[in-house]
Amino acid sequence: MLKLRRFVQGTDEINWLAVWNEVYGKRWDFAPMTLDEMRATEKAPDFEVEGRFIAELDGKPVGIVHAYGDKLREEKKGFVRVFGVLPEFRGRGVEERLAAVALEELQRRGMMIVQSSADDERQEIVRLREGLGFKLVRRFSLMTADLAALRSSIGENTKVVLKPLQKDSNEDLKTLNRLDNECFKEHFNHRPNPLERTVYFVREDPFLKIQEWFFAMLNGKPVGYVGTGIDEGYNKAKNAKCGWIVDIGVLKPYRRTGIGTKLILHAMNLLKDKGMTTAMLGVDDWNVTKAILLYEKVGFKVARKDVAYEKSIE
């Protein structure tokens, strides 16, 4: 008999991980999550502890869903952040029950729109979303670049100076937070990040424990930034030497001047110097800055597509 119940924090982490690691941890672009990592993510200032459900079949966890209501977002939009069923139990109605309980939870909490994402190759999930009345609103790309084939002299701005961010400097973290919010205020799904979220990510993120950030300085003023990160757990699990371009932004008046090119090439060279052979990043294909064109210019290629769907639940 299938039973859906709420996640009990402090008790159900092991049950959650049993499903999460089978669904996500075996994919090439994820690594298995540890209990310590999961508990650390729960301490993020914007983490929503409510809305998590576990599907059990004869007492065994077989599926999970997180109906996430972003408490910092003024817009009444909720998200299905995690959605997974063990492979051997798919196609038996578990997905439909999880989707139904997620929609009910978000509607109960006053959400008017629900957004849900899926790997474009998981056509069964795409069909489920479309069957529930969700409409495609966005496409995203996970991109990779071979760091052995790095290029240069492709339009980098030569006037900007790159200044390292000091993680123990509260002023530097305030500057990063301000730049992030200003650079992305026009982007899809943006809502201002509180300073506490920036501080947590740079200092305490459980996955990207190795991070380096840089400001693009023009005439003594920060006009952009880039961050790199290395997930040692991922590299060990996948026998990889991969680093991330975590985030990159340039203030609107300074775009199309080679500053983004300068920042991303610096970040890629830094990862290469640390022994990485591959860089990864994620991008909204339809974002207002057309950033995907910059990433293609410096050597990134699409490795996977994600799709985002939305549904009104007023």
Buried (B, 14 or more C-beta within 10 A) or exposed (E): EBEBEEBEEEEBBEBBBBBBBBBBBEEEBBBBBBEEBBEBBEEBBBEBEBBBBBBBBEEEBBBBBBBBBBEEBEEBBBBBBBBBBBEEBBEBEBBEBBBEBBBEBBBEBEBEBBBBBBBBEEEEBBEBBEEBEBEEBBBBBBBBBEBEEBEEEEBBBEEBEBBEBEEEEEEBBEBBBBBBBEBBEEBEBEBBBBBEBBBBBBEEBBBBEEBBBBBBBBEEEBBBBBBBBBBEBBBEBBEBBBBBBBBBBBBBEBBEBBBBBBBBBBBBEBBBEBEBEBBBBBBBBEBEBEBBEBBBBBBBEBBBEBBBBBBEBE
